[in-house]
Amino acid sequence: MKAALISVSDKAGILPLARALVDVGLTILSTGRTAAALRNARIPVQDVGELTGFPELLGGRVKTLHPKIHGGILWLRGNEEHERQRRDFGLPEIRFVAVTFYPFDETIRKPGVSTEEAIEQIDIGGCALVRSAAKNYRDVTVLVDPQDYPEVIRELSQSGETSLELRQRLAVKAFARVSAYDAVIAGYLQKCFGIAELPSVWSLPLLDGQGLRYGENPHQRAMLYGEFWRHFQQLHGKELSYNNLLDIDSGVGLLADFSERPTVAVLKHNTPCGIGSAATLREAWEKALATDREAPFGGVVAVNRPVDLPLAEALSEIFTEVVLAPGFQPEALALLQKKKNLRLLCADFARLPSPLFSVRSVVGDSILAQEPDSAPLESEPRRVVSRRSPTPEERAAMEFAWRVCKHVRSNAIVFGREDRTLAIGAGQMSRVDAVRVAIAKAKHAGLSLAGSVVASDAYFPFPDSVVLAAEAGASAVIQPGGSIRDAEVIAAADERGLAVVFTGRRHFRH
């Protein structure tokens, strides 16, 4: 018997594929609901149980786990011993295997689903079939994605078989799909079992890959994997770029620390450029923009309230690439949609899941993974180490600047008040240079730093940064502390009447 085995939970496109397989003389072997769907379409099909002599067991948990099935897939054509055993045991020649796995991922997304319900959707036989077929790709075509059916049908219609090149590509895809499927299960069970530590063995479920126009630069290829489009909706504009996505991610993380008041953040090159909070979005925008009026050009504007018409009118006057918000009022959306190249995205910020770990690639195929820097800032201590305690106004400004500083690229310096940033120095090789950059940007923007507070994402290694900040007008400092020269830094602050608060926790962002 020359056969094709079909067992799919996703029935999309399966009927044309089955007909094409029958047309080239193959017997269709199938199970349960898939067999019923094929019969309903008047496609001849043989139940797997007829071949194996076993019915489906354990409520369907065991259907295809049988030597006649896996032997029919795995025997090496042309191998004398394999050929002998095939004849002795009556193994079929299974040339095609089409499987889509139980919908575990979809199941765990359902509200209130129990662990027991989820576990019943862990596919065992399907994964085994796919691995067997992919291993024997020289003679077996394996299909795990309905999007590949048309290409197989086309080759069958042309030559009655598939090419080795196609079988190789499909085998690679099959192993990747099994790996990603198992990774989703492992991640789910890790959460269910309360296992919080980084695992010693870890697979990432990189699913639903979407090609991007290019990466950071036009000569670099790029893909977006995962659930991004389950959480975001694009209302207008061309497709997002790799750099847009990085800025959007930074904006989401930043606004998670600013939920109390209407807040607007401007981001560029994956770091904040200006943030403002106010009673209205238009006022918040003006404060954010004043920090750096050049930054919005080609950047991302993130907003923690639905965009209203006054803000839309302000945004329509500048060139920015993306506006991200929980929503858009109809008149605001209509106005912004007049800008052809402006991308408009909305998402329910309150429901965006936090990443379990943050991941970066390093040399070769090595991966760095860490817990995200998501501990609430309110859990950090606030210890006054200077002779003078901060005033209530300075404390409020410290909290605002400290929230922003956490999201700025290291070395990070933020001058601010209780409702806005005044200047940001980011990504410098030394902390004193970050202070210099921030002061220079404030001067360029025509902003006074008198009475401002300065936040630093890590300790000051020398007093020079505090001296410069004081000379520029800062009256208070918030920083983690922990330098061997803390006493010198505090002494320099005391000489200049600055209040200094230590948090005990740094927030590097490389």
MIDRENDREN-381426 format. One line per 3 residues: number of its first residue (from 1); their letters; for each residue x, y, z of C-alpha. Coordinates in steps of 0.1 Angstrom, whole numbers, plus 5000, padded with zeros to 4 digits. Layout:
NUM> A> X,Y,Z  ... $
//
This chain:
1> MKA> 5000,5000,5000  5013,5034,4990  4996,5059,5014 $
4> ALI> 4993,5093,5028  4985,5098,5065  4963,5128,5073 $
7> SVS> 4955,5138,5109  4947,5175,5113  4930,5196,5140 $
10> DKA> 4930,5226,5115  4910,5214,5085  4918,5245,5064 $
13> GIL> 4928,5234,5029  4928,5197,5036  4902,5187,5011 $
16> PLA> 4921,5199,4980  4953,5183,4993  4935,5150,5000 $
19> RAL> 4920,5150,4964  4955,5156,4949  4969,5127,4969 $
22> VDV> 4942,5104,4958  4947,5115,4922  4983,5102,4922 $
25> GLT> 4972,5068,4935  4977,5071,4972  4954,5056,4999 $
28> ILS> 4944,5081,5025  4949,5069,5061  4932,5090,5087 $
31> TGR> 4918,5092,5122  4886,5104,5140  4872,5137,5129 $
34> TAA> 4897,5141,5100  4885,5108,5085  4849,5119,5090 $
37> ALR> 4855,5153,5072  4871,5135,5043  4843,5110,5040 $
40> NAR> 4817,5138,5041  4835,5153,5011  4833,5118,4993 $
43> IPV> 4871,5113,4995  4880,5076,5000  4897,5071,5034 $
46> QDV> 4909,5042,5055  4908,5044,5093  4942,5039,5109 $
49> GEL> 4926,5013,5132  4919,4991,5102  4956,4990,5093 $
52> TGF> 4969,4986,5129  4942,4963,5142  4938,4986,5172 $
55> PEL> 4910,5011,5179  4916,5045,5193  4925,5040,5230 $
58> LGG> 4923,5060,5262  4898,5085,5249  4918,5092,5218 $
61> RVK> 4951,5097,5235  4965,5068,5216  4957,5065,5178 $
64> TLH> 4988,5065,5156  5015,5053,5181  5019,5019,5164 $
67> PKI> 5048,5001,5147  5028,4998,5114  5024,5035,5112 $
70> HGG> 5058,5046,5122  5075,5017,5105  5056,5027,5073 $
73> ILW> 5070,5062,5076  5106,5054,5087  5117,5025,5067 $
76> LRG> 5146,5033,5044  5137,5027,5008  5164,5006,4991 $
79> NEE> 5177,4992,5024  5176,4954,5020  5170,4947,5057 $
82> HER> 5143,4974,5060  5127,4961,5028  5126,4925,5043 $
85> QRR> 5110,4937,5075  5085,4958,5056  5074,4927,5038 $
88> DFG> 5074,4904,5068  5053,4928,5090  5031,4942,5062 $
91> LPE> 5042,4978,5066  5026,5003,5042  5047,5028,5022 $
94> IRF> 5036,5061,5038  5049,5088,5015  5030,5118,5028 $
97> VAV> 5022,5129,5064  5000,5159,5070  4995,5169,5106 $
100> TFY> 4984,5200,5125  4987,5198,5162  4960,5200,5189 $
103> PFD> 4953,5237,5195  4972,5240,5228  4981,5276,5223 $
106> ETI> 4945,5286,5215  4932,5266,5245  4954,5283,5271 $
109> RKP> 4942,5317,5259  4906,5309,5267  4894,5327,5299 $
112> GVS> 4892,5303,5329  4907,5273,5312  4920,5248,5337 $
115> TEE> 4954,5231,5337  4936,5197,5331  4919,5211,5300 $
118> AIE> 4951,5225,5287  4970,5192,5293  4944,5173,5273 $
121> QID> 4954,5195,5243  4990,5185,5244  4995,5165,5211 $
124> IGG> 5016,5134,5214  5009,5112,5184  5009,5142,5160 $
127> CAL> 5044,5153,5171  5057,5118,5168  5043,5114,5133 $
130> VRS> 5059,5147,5122  5093,5138,5137  5092,5105,5120 $
133> AAK> 5083,5119,5086  5108,5148,5089  5136,5124,5098 $
136> NYR> 5129,5104,5066  5125,5135,5044  5144,5118,5015 $
139> DVT> 5113,5098,5007  5085,5113,5029  5068,5147,5025 $
142> VLV> 5058,5162,5058  5032,5190,5061  5025,5210,5093 $
145> DPQ> 5011,5242,5078  4981,5246,5055  4999,5274,5037 $
148> DYP> 5023,5248,5022  4995,5227,5007  4992,5246,4974 $
151> EVI> 5029,5242,4966  5026,5204,4972  4995,5202,4951 $
154> REL> 5012,5221,4923  5042,5197,4923  5019,5166,4924 $
157> SQS> 5000,5179,4894  5032,5184,4875  5052,5153,4882 $
160> GET> 5031,5131,4906  5056,5136,4934  5074,5163,4954 $
163> SLE> 5109,5175,4948  5137,5168,4973  5143,5205,4977 $
166> LRQ> 5107,5210,4988  5108,5180,5012  5139,5194,5028 $
169> RLA> 5123,5227,5034  5092,5211,5048  5113,5189,5071 $
172> VKA> 5131,5219,5086  5098,5236,5091  5083,5205,5107 $
175> FAR> 5111,5202,5133  5109,5239,5140  5071,5236,5145 $
178> VSA> 5075,5207,5170  5101,5226,5189  5080,5258,5191 $
181> YDA> 5049,5238,5201  5068,5221,5230  5083,5255,5240 $
184> VIA> 5048,5269,5244  5038,5240,5266  5070,5243,5287 $
187> GYL> 5064,5280,5292  5027,5274,5302  5036,5247,5327 $
190> QKC> 5064,5268,5341  5038,5294,5350  5013,5269,5362 $
193> FGI> 5038,5252,5385  5051,5285,5398  5087,5280,5386 $
196> AEL> 5101,5315,5385  5138,5309,5380  5156,5310,5347 $
199> PSV> 5156,5274,5334  5189,5256,5326  5174,5244,5294 $
202> WSL> 5151,5267,5276  5134,5269,5242  5117,5300,5228 $
205> PLL> 5084,5295,5210  5092,5317,5179  5059,5314,5161 $
208> DGQ> 5040,5333,5134  5071,5348,5118  5063,5379,5098 $
211> GLR> 5089,5393,5074  5099,5429,5079  5111,5452,5051 $
214> YGE> 5146,5451,5067  5163,5453,5101  5180,5483,5117 $
217> NPH> 5196,5490,5082  5184,5482,5047  5211,5455,5041 $
220> QRA> 5199,5434,5072  5170,5410,5069  5145,5409,5098 $
223> MLY> 5115,5390,5111  5089,5396,5138  5079,5365,5158 $
226> GEF> 5052,5359,5183  5020,5376,5196  5026,5412,5188 $
229> WRH> 4995,5415,5166  4973,5398,5191  4978,5429,5213 $
232> FQQ> 4981,5457,5189  4959,5470,5161  4972,5492,5133 $
235> LHG> 4946,5517,5122  4966,5535,5096  4999,5538,5077 $
238> KEL> 5024,5515,5061  5039,5484,5078  5061,5489,5108 $
241> SYN> 5098,5487,5106  5122,5469,5129  5132,5502,5145 $
244> NLL> 5096,5512,5149  5089,5480,5168  5118,5486,5192 $
247> DID> 5106,5522,5199  5070,5509,5205  5083,5483,5230 $
250> SGV> 5102,5510,5248  5071,5533,5248  5049,5505,5263 $
253> GLL> 5074,5498,5290  5078,5535,5299  5041,5542,5300 $
256> ADF> 5036,5512,5323  5052,5534,5350  5029,5564,5343 $
259> SER> 4993,5554,5347  4980,5580,5372  4978,5611,5349 $
262> PTV> 4975,5618,5312  5011,5613,5299  5029,5617,5266 $
265> AVL> 5063,5603,5258  5085,5609,5228  5109,5581,5219 $
268> KHN> 5137,5579,5194  5163,5551,5189  5148,5530,5217 $
271> TPC> 5151,5557,5244  5129,5585,5258  5135,5620,5245 $
274> GIG> 5109,5638,5265  5080,5630,5288  5052,5651,5302 $
277> SAA> 5022,5646,5325  4993,5670,5328  4955,5674,5332 $
280> TLR> 4951,5671,5294  4971,5653,5267  4977,5685,5248 $
283> EAW> 4994,5700,5279  5014,5668,5285  5025,5669,5248 $
286> EKA> 5037,5705,5251  5058,5695,5282  5072,5664,5265 $
289> LAT> 5080,5683,5233  5097,5712,5251  5124,5688,5263 $
292> DRE> 5137,5682,5228  5118,5698,5199  5139,5680,5173 $
295> APF> 5134,5644,5187  5099,5638,5174  5111,5640,5138 $
298> GGV> 5109,5604,5127  5102,5591,5162  5074,5575,5181 $
301> VAV> 5049,5593,5203  5033,5571,5230  5002,5582,5249 $
304> NRP> 4985,5566,5279  4950,5579,5272  4929,5579,5239 $
307> VDL> 4941,5605,5216  4917,5635,5215  4913,5662,5188 $
310> PLA> 4936,5689,5205  4965,5664,5207  4958,5652,5171 $
313> EAL> 4959,5688,5159  4993,5693,5175  5007,5660,5162 $
316> SEI> 4994,5668,5127  5018,5697,5126  5050,5676,5129 $
319> FTE> 5065,5646,5112  5066,5615,5134  5065,5579,5123 $
322> VVL> 5042,5563,5149  5015,5573,5174  5007,5546,5200 $
325> APG> 4977,5550,5223  4949,5530,5239  4926,5544,5213 $
328> FQP> 4917,5574,5191  4886,5596,5193  4868,5595,5159 $
331> EAL> 4876,5631,5150  4913,5627,5161  4916,5595,5140 $
334> ALL> 4901,5612,5109  4926,5641,5112  4957,5619,5117 $
337> QKK> 4947,5595,5089  4952,5624,5065  4989,5620,5070 $
340> KNL> 4999,5592,5046  5031,5580,5062  5020,5582,5099 $
343> RLL> 5014,5548,5115  4986,5547,5141  4985,5519,5166 $
346> CAD> 4963,5512,5195  4965,5486,5224  4949,5481,5257 $
349> FAR> 4980,5489,5279  4964,5475,5310  4962,5440,5294 $
352> LPS> 4996,5438,5277  5015,5409,5292  5048,5414,5309 $
355> PLF> 5077,5393,5294  5088,5364,5316  5124,5371,5306 $
358> SVR> 5143,5395,5283  5165,5379,5257  5194,5391,5236 $
361> SVV> 5217,5372,5212  5254,5372,5216  5284,5355,5199 $
364> GDS> 5273,5327,5175  5241,5311,5186  5245,5321,5222 $
367> ILA> 5217,5337,5241  5216,5360,5271  5185,5359,5292 $
370> QEP> 5175,5378,5323  5144,5387,5343  5130,5420,5330 $
373> DSA> 5136,5451,5351  5099,5452,5361  5101,5454,5399 $
376> PLE> 5079,5483,5411  5098,5514,5419  5077,5519,5449 $
379> SEP> 5093,5488,5465  5127,5505,5465  5138,5524,5497 $
382> RRV> 5143,5561,5497  5171,5570,5520  5181,5607,5525 $
385> VSR> 5219,5608,5528  5225,5646,5526  5223,5671,5554 $
388> RSP> 5192,5687,5538  5161,5667,5532  5142,5672,5499 $
391> TPE> 5112,5694,5500  5078,5678,5490  5081,5694,5456 $
394> ERA> 5116,5680,5451  5104,5645,5462  5076,5646,5436 $
397> AME> 5102,5657,5410  5125,5629,5421  5099,5603,5416 $
400> FAW> 5090,5615,5381  5126,5617,5370  5135,5584,5386 $
403> RVC> 5107,5566,5366  5119,5581,5334  5156,5573,5341 $
406> KHV> 5148,5536,5344  5140,5536,5307  5169,5557,5294 $
409> RSN> 5199,5540,5278  5230,5539,5302  5247,5560,5312 $
412> AIV> 5214,5578,5319  5209,5612,5334  5175,5629,5336 $
415> FGR> 5168,5664,5348  5131,5669,5356  5103,5684,5376 $
418> EDR> 5073,5668,5392  5054,5666,5358  5080,5667,5331 $
421> TLA> 5115,5661,5319  5138,5691,5312  5168,5673,5298 $
424> IGA> 5180,5638,5291  5216,5625,5286  5216,5590,5273 $
427> GQM> 5240,5563,5261  5273,5581,5270  5305,5563,5278 $
430> SRV> 5309,5582,5311  5284,5595,5335  5298,5630,5336 $
433> DAV> 5294,5631,5298  5258,5622,5302  5254,5652,5325 $
436> RVA> 5271,5675,5300  5249,5663,5272  5218,5669,5292 $
439> IAK> 5229,5704,5303  5238,5712,5267  5204,5700,5254 $
442> AKH> 5185,5720,5280  5205,5751,5269  5197,5744,5233 $
445> AGL> 5160,5740,5241  5160,5773,5261  5150,5755,5293 $
448> SLA> 5162,5765,5328  5174,5738,5351  5171,5760,5381 $
451> GSV> 5154,5742,5409  5153,5709,5390  5162,5674,5403 $
454> VAS> 5186,5651,5386  5182,5613,5384  5210,5589,5376 $
457> DAY> 5204,5552,5367  5236,5542,5386  5259,5557,5412 $
460> FPF> 5281,5587,5406  5317,5573,5406  5331,5609,5412 $
463> PDS> 5317,5642,5425  5322,5659,5391  5287,5650,5378 $
466> VVL> 5270,5664,5410  5291,5696,5408  5281,5701,5372 $
469> AAE> 5244,5695,5379  5245,5719,5408  5262,5746,5387 $
472> AGA> 5234,5741,5361  5208,5748,5388  5198,5713,5401 $
475> SAV> 5187,5714,5438  5183,5676,5444  5197,5643,5433 $
478> IQP> 5182,5608,5433  5206,5579,5426  5212,5543,5437 $
481> GGS> 5244,5549,5457  5270,5523,5462  5301,5539,5450 $
484> IRD> 5333,5537,5470  5333,5575,5467  5297,5580,5480 $
487> AEV> 5311,5601,5509  5329,5624,5485  5298,5628,5463 $
490> IAA> 5276,5635,5493  5301,5660,5506  5301,5679,5473 $
493> ADE> 5263,5679,5474  5262,5692,5509  5287,5720,5501 $
496> RGL> 5262,5732,5474  5230,5727,5494  5217,5697,5474 $
499> AVV> 5194,5671,5488  5205,5636,5480  5183,5604,5481 $
502> FTG> 5197,5569,5476  5174,5541,5462  5197,5512,5466 $
505> RRH> 5188,5498,5432  5204,5507,5399  5186,5505,5365 $
508> FRH> 5212,5499,5338  5198,5496,5303  5224,5486,5277 $
//
